[in-house]
């Protein structure tokens, strides 16, 4: 399947911002699952591409003069191999056993993971864990904050894709299974506007397998990956800091991902 992605992110502030810096992980990479046909970022200032510690393509956008808005645009075409269930890469999986503030399990999460997997550490067990988490934490926008931890979302019994992914990572790592946060896009089979999405990958049998708790999907046939990390803070598409701008900040993101017509390049 070929996808044509259009992703606009706009920040507007109450007052002039004196200076800001944005960390952009908005560029997909070549892999066994996805072939990048074309991709470009349109930014207010040039930003040099580099690699972060997890191998993601990172652009650092610095604006040193006063501004009251920032518009970031990503455009491109990517071909997805819908038949491939797993991925290999050159990274060691061992760093993805480490807990972070957002993914540290409490006793309730540890007990939940242990009871669901019952000593098993294979793909079937983790699919069962994914399904149980979805039942225990149904999707509910507004139930959590952007900085909510896995333990807080689990205790609250609801969350969004970020919370589902953090809870899965907390459970998998507590079982000794390396697992990482993935940011990207999910094509839902229509021309509707799409939001960025998050899911997990776990290291099993020397490969990475996908687990999308929110949509109960263990095959990444409609997922386009942007970045990976230990948690949301490592892999979110846009993350920034600013000086000035007042107390108010409005962020609007618009993602369109209609499939390319047959024969279109």
MIFIDO-638334 format. One record per residue (C-alpha): x, y, z. Coordinates in nm, 2 decimals, decimal comma. Layout:
<sites>
site east:X | north:Y | up:Z
...
</sites>
This chain:
<sites>
site east:0,00 | north:0,00 | up:0,00
site east:0,13 | north:0,35 | up:-0,09
site east:0,04 | north:0,64 | up:0,13
site east:0,07 | north:1,01 | up:0,06
site east:0,12 | north:1,19 | up:0,39
site east:0,04 | north:1,55 | up:0,47
site east:0,11 | north:1,66 | up:0,83
site east:0,08 | north:2,02 | up:0,94
site east:0,15 | north:2,13 | up:1,30
site east:0,08 | north:2,49 | up:1,40
site east:0,16 | north:2,66 | up:1,73
site east:0,01 | north:2,99 | up:1,83
site east:0,09 | north:3,19 | up:2,15
site east:-0,08 | north:3,46 | up:2,35
site east:0,22 | north:3,69 | up:2,34
site east:0,54 | north:3,71 | up:2,14
site east:0,78 | north:3,43 | up:2,20
site east:1,14 | north:3,56 | up:2,24
site east:1,30 | north:3,24 | up:2,13
site east:1,21 | north:2,87 | up:2,08
site east:1,35 | north:2,53 | up:2,00
site east:1,16 | north:2,24 | up:1,85
site east:1,28 | north:1,88 | up:1,83
site east:1,13 | north:1,72 | up:1,52
site east:1,10 | north:1,35 | up:1,46
site east:0,89 | north:1,38 | up:1,16
site east:1,09 | north:1,19 | up:0,90
site east:1,03 | north:0,81 | up:0,84
site east:1,32 | north:0,58 | up:0,77
site east:1,37 | north:0,30 | up:0,52
site east:1,31 | north:-0,04 | up:0,68
site east:1,19 | north:-0,39 | up:0,59
site east:0,83 | north:-0,27 | up:0,62
site east:0,84 | north:0,08 | up:0,46
site east:1,00 | north:0,23 | up:0,16
site east:1,02 | north:0,61 | up:0,16
site east:0,95 | north:0,73 | up:-0,20
site east:0,98 | north:1,10 | up:-0,11
site east:0,98 | north:1,32 | up:0,20
site east:1,04 | north:1,68 | up:0,29
site east:0,99 | north:1,92 | up:0,58
site east:0,89 | north:2,28 | up:0,53
site east:1,02 | north:2,48 | up:0,83
site east:1,04 | north:2,85 | up:0,92
site east:1,42 | north:2,81 | up:0,94
site east:1,67 | north:2,56 | up:0,80
site east:1,73 | north:2,27 | up:1,03
site east:2,01 | north:2,01 | up:0,99
site east:1,92 | north:1,64 | up:1,01
site east:2,10 | north:1,42 | up:1,26
site east:2,05 | north:1,09 | up:1,44
site east:1,93 | north:1,07 | up:1,80
site east:2,05 | north:0,79 | up:2,04
site east:1,77 | north:0,56 | up:1,91
site east:1,86 | north:0,60 | up:1,54
site east:1,56 | north:0,84 | up:1,47
site east:1,60 | north:1,12 | up:1,21
site east:1,60 | north:1,43 | up:1,43
site east:1,58 | north:1,80 | up:1,31
site east:1,64 | north:2,07 | up:1,57
site east:1,46 | north:2,39 | up:1,48
site east:1,59 | north:2,70 | up:1,66
site east:1,42 | north:3,04 | up:1,62
site east:1,60 | north:3,32 | up:1,80
site east:1,39 | north:3,62 | up:1,70
site east:1,05 | north:3,71 | up:1,83
site east:0,75 | north:3,52 | up:1,68
site east:0,39 | north:3,45 | up:1,77
site east:0,33 | north:3,13 | up:1,56
site east:0,52 | north:2,84 | up:1,42
site east:0,41 | north:2,63 | up:1,13
site east:0,58 | north:2,29 | up:1,06
site east:0,49 | north:2,09 | up:0,75
site east:0,58 | north:1,74 | up:0,66
site east:0,50 | north:1,59 | up:0,31
site east:0,59 | north:1,27 | up:0,15
site east:0,50 | north:0,93 | up:0,00
site east:0,57 | north:0,60 | up:0,16
site east:0,51 | north:0,24 | up:0,05
site east:0,41 | north:-0,01 | up:0,32
site east:0,47 | north:-0,38 | up:0,30
site east:0,14 | north:-0,51 | up:0,44
site east:0,25 | north:-0,87 | up:0,45
site east:0,55 | north:-0,82 | up:0,68
site east:0,47 | north:-0,89 | up:1,05
site east:0,82 | north:-0,82 | up:1,20
site east:1,12 | north:-0,60 | up:1,16
site east:1,49 | north:-0,63 | up:1,22
site east:1,73 | north:-0,34 | up:1,28
site east:2,08 | north:-0,29 | up:1,41
site east:1,99 | north:-0,17 | up:1,76
site east:2,05 | north:-0,37 | up:2,07
site east:1,71 | north:-0,44 | up:2,24
site east:1,87 | north:-0,43 | up:2,59
site east:1,82 | north:-0,05 | up:2,64
site east:1,45 | north:-0,11 | up:2,60
site east:1,43 | north:-0,30 | up:2,92
site east:1,49 | north:0,03 | up:3,11
site east:1,20 | north:0,19 | up:3,29
site east:1,14 | north:0,57 | up:3,27
site east:0,92 | north:0,80 | up:3,48
site east:0,63 | north:0,74 | up:3,24
site east:0,67 | north:0,36 | up:3,21
site east:0,77 | north:0,25 | up:3,57
site east:0,52 | north:-0,01 | up:3,68
site east:0,36 | north:-0,01 | up:4,02
site east:0,26 | north:-0,33 | up:4,20
site east:-0,08 | north:-0,33 | up:4,03
site east:0,08 | north:-0,32 | up:3,68
site east:0,34 | north:-0,59 | up:3,77
site east:0,07 | north:-0,82 | up:3,91
site east:-0,15 | north:-0,76 | up:3,61
site east:0,13 | north:-0,85 | up:3,37
site east:0,23 | north:-1,16 | up:3,56
site east:-0,13 | north:-1,29 | up:3,59
site east:-0,20 | north:-1,23 | up:3,22
site east:0,11 | north:-1,40 | up:3,09
site east:0,14 | north:-1,67 | up:3,35
site east:0,51 | north:-1,73 | up:3,29
site east:0,48 | north:-1,72 | up:2,91
site east:0,70 | north:-1,47 | up:2,72
site east:0,59 | north:-1,55 | up:2,36
site east:0,39 | north:-1,35 | up:2,10
site east:0,06 | north:-1,52 | up:2,19
site east:0,11 | north:-1,42 | up:2,56
site east:0,18 | north:-1,06 | up:2,46
site east:-0,12 | north:-1,05 | up:2,23
site east:-0,33 | north:-1,16 | up:2,53
site east:-0,17 | north:-0,89 | up:2,74
site east:-0,26 | north:-0,63 | up:2,48
site east:-0,62 | north:-0,74 | up:2,47
site east:-0,65 | north:-0,75 | up:2,85
site east:-0,50 | north:-0,40 | up:2,87
site east:-0,76 | north:-0,27 | up:2,62
site east:-1,04 | north:-0,42 | up:2,82
site east:-0,90 | north:-0,28 | up:3,14
site east:-0,82 | north:0,06 | up:3,00
site east:-1,08 | north:0,15 | up:2,72
site east:-1,00 | north:0,44 | up:2,49
site east:-1,13 | north:0,77 | up:2,65
site east:-1,00 | north:1,11 | up:2,53
site east:-0,95 | north:1,35 | up:2,82
site east:-0,91 | north:1,08 | up:3,08
site east:-0,54 | north:1,15 | up:3,12
site east:-0,29 | north:1,43 | up:3,08
site east:0,01 | north:1,44 | up:2,84
site east:0,24 | north:1,37 | up:3,14
site east:0,03 | north:1,09 | up:3,29
site east:0,23 | north:0,78 | up:3,38
site east:0,14 | north:0,42 | up:3,30
site east:0,05 | north:0,35 | up:3,66
site east:-0,17 | north:0,66 | up:3,68
site east:-0,36 | north:0,57 | up:3,35
site east:-0,39 | north:0,21 | up:3,46
site east:-0,53 | north:0,31 | up:3,80
site east:-0,78 | north:0,54 | up:3,63
site east:-0,90 | north:0,27 | up:3,40
site east:-0,89 | north:0,46 | up:3,07
site east:-0,66 | north:0,65 | up:2,84
site east:-0,55 | north:0,72 | up:2,48
site east:-0,30 | north:0,56 | up:2,26
site east:0,00 | north:0,71 | up:2,45
site east:-0,13 | north:0,57 | up:2,78
site east:-0,20 | north:0,23 | up:2,63
site east:0,15 | north:0,21 | up:2,49
site east:0,31 | north:0,32 | up:2,82
site east:0,11 | north:0,06 | up:3,01
site east:0,21 | north:-0,21 | up:2,76
site east:0,58 | north:-0,11 | up:2,79
site east:0,56 | north:-0,11 | up:3,17
site east:0,41 | north:-0,46 | up:3,17
site east:0,64 | north:-0,61 | up:2,90
site east:0,96 | north:-0,47 | up:3,06
site east:0,85 | north:-0,60 | up:3,41
site east:0,83 | north:-0,95 | up:3,25
site east:1,19 | north:-0,91 | up:3,11
site east:1,08 | north:-0,85 | up:2,75
site east:1,24 | north:-0,55 | up:2,58
site east:0,97 | north:-0,31 | up:2,44
site east:0,98 | north:0,03 | up:2,28
site east:0,74 | north:0,32 | up:2,21
site east:0,66 | north:0,39 | up:1,85
site east:0,52 | north:0,71 | up:1,70
site east:0,38 | north:0,74 | up:1,35
site east:0,05 | north:0,72 | up:1,16
site east:-0,23 | north:0,47 | up:1,12
site east:-0,43 | north:0,46 | up:0,80
site east:-0,79 | north:0,38 | up:0,88
site east:-0,92 | north:0,30 | up:0,54
site east:-1,09 | north:0,63 | up:0,45
site east:-1,00 | north:0,99 | up:0,34
site east:-1,07 | north:1,13 | up:0,69
site east:-0,82 | north:1,35 | up:0,87
site east:-0,60 | north:1,14 | up:1,09
site east:-0,41 | north:1,21 | up:1,41
site east:-0,07 | north:1,09 | up:1,49
site east:-0,07 | north:0,75 | up:1,65
site east:0,14 | north:0,55 | up:1,90
site east:0,19 | north:0,18 | up:1,96
site east:0,45 | north:-0,06 | up:2,10
site east:0,70 | north:-0,30 | up:1,97
site east:0,84 | north:-0,59 | up:2,17
site east:1,15 | north:-0,79 | up:2,10
site east:1,07 | north:-1,16 | up:2,05
site east:1,28 | north:-1,43 | up:1,87
site east:1,54 | north:-1,17 | up:1,76
site east:1,29 | north:-0,94 | up:1,59
site east:1,05 | north:-0,65 | up:1,67
site east:0,68 | north:-0,73 | up:1,67
site east:0,41 | north:-0,46 | up:1,69
site east:0,13 | north:-0,44 | up:1,95
site east:-0,13 | north:-0,16 | up:1,90
site east:-0,33 | north:-0,18 | up:2,22
site east:-0,57 | north:0,10 | up:2,12
site east:-0,68 | north:-0,08 | up:1,80
site east:-0,62 | north:-0,44 | up:1,91
site east:-0,38 | north:-0,49 | up:1,61
site east:-0,08 | north:-0,72 | up:1,63
site east:0,00 | north:-0,67 | up:1,26
site east:0,14 | north:-0,34 | up:1,15
site east:-0,01 | north:-0,35 | up:0,80
site east:-0,15 | north:0,00 | up:0,82
site east:0,11 | north:0,16 | up:1,04
site east:0,37 | north:0,41 | up:0,92
site east:0,66 | north:0,45 | up:1,17
site east:0,83 | north:0,78 | up:1,24
site east:1,04 | north:0,72 | up:1,55
site east:1,10 | north:0,49 | up:1,85
site east:1,22 | north:0,54 | up:2,21
site east:1,18 | north:0,44 | up:2,57
site east:0,86 | north:0,65 | up:2,60
site east:0,66 | north:0,93 | up:2,44
site east:0,92 | north:1,19 | up:2,53
site east:1,18 | north:1,01 | up:2,32
site east:0,96 | north:0,95 | up:2,01
site east:0,69 | north:1,22 | up:1,99
site east:0,69 | north:1,39 | up:1,64
site east:0,72 | north:1,75 | up:1,78
site east:0,85 | north:1,85 | up:2,11
site east:0,97 | north:2,20 | up:2,21
site east:1,06 | north:2,47 | up:2,46
site east:1,02 | north:2,85 | up:2,45
site east:1,10 | north:3,17 | up:2,63
site east:0,81 | north:3,41 | up:2,65
site east:0,48 | north:3,37 | up:2,47
site east:0,26 | north:3,42 | up:2,78
site east:0,06 | north:3,15 | up:2,96
site east:-0,14 | north:3,03 | up:2,66
site east:-0,04 | north:2,80 | up:2,38
site east:-0,26 | north:2,65 | up:2,11
site east:-0,14 | north:2,36 | up:1,91
site east:-0,33 | north:2,23 | up:1,60
site east:-0,22 | north:1,92 | up:1,41
site east:-0,37 | north:1,81 | up:1,09
site east:-0,28 | north:1,48 | up:0,92
site east:-0,41 | north:1,35 | up:0,59
site east:-0,31 | north:1,01 | up:0,46
site east:-0,52 | north:0,90 | up:0,16
site east:-0,38 | north:0,61 | up:-0,03
site east:-0,22 | north:0,69 | up:-0,37
site east:-0,41 | north:0,60 | up:-0,67
site east:-0,29 | north:0,30 | up:-0,86
site east:0,00 | north:0,40 | up:-1,08
site east:0,06 | north:0,73 | up:-0,91
site east:0,41 | north:0,80 | up:-0,80
</sites>
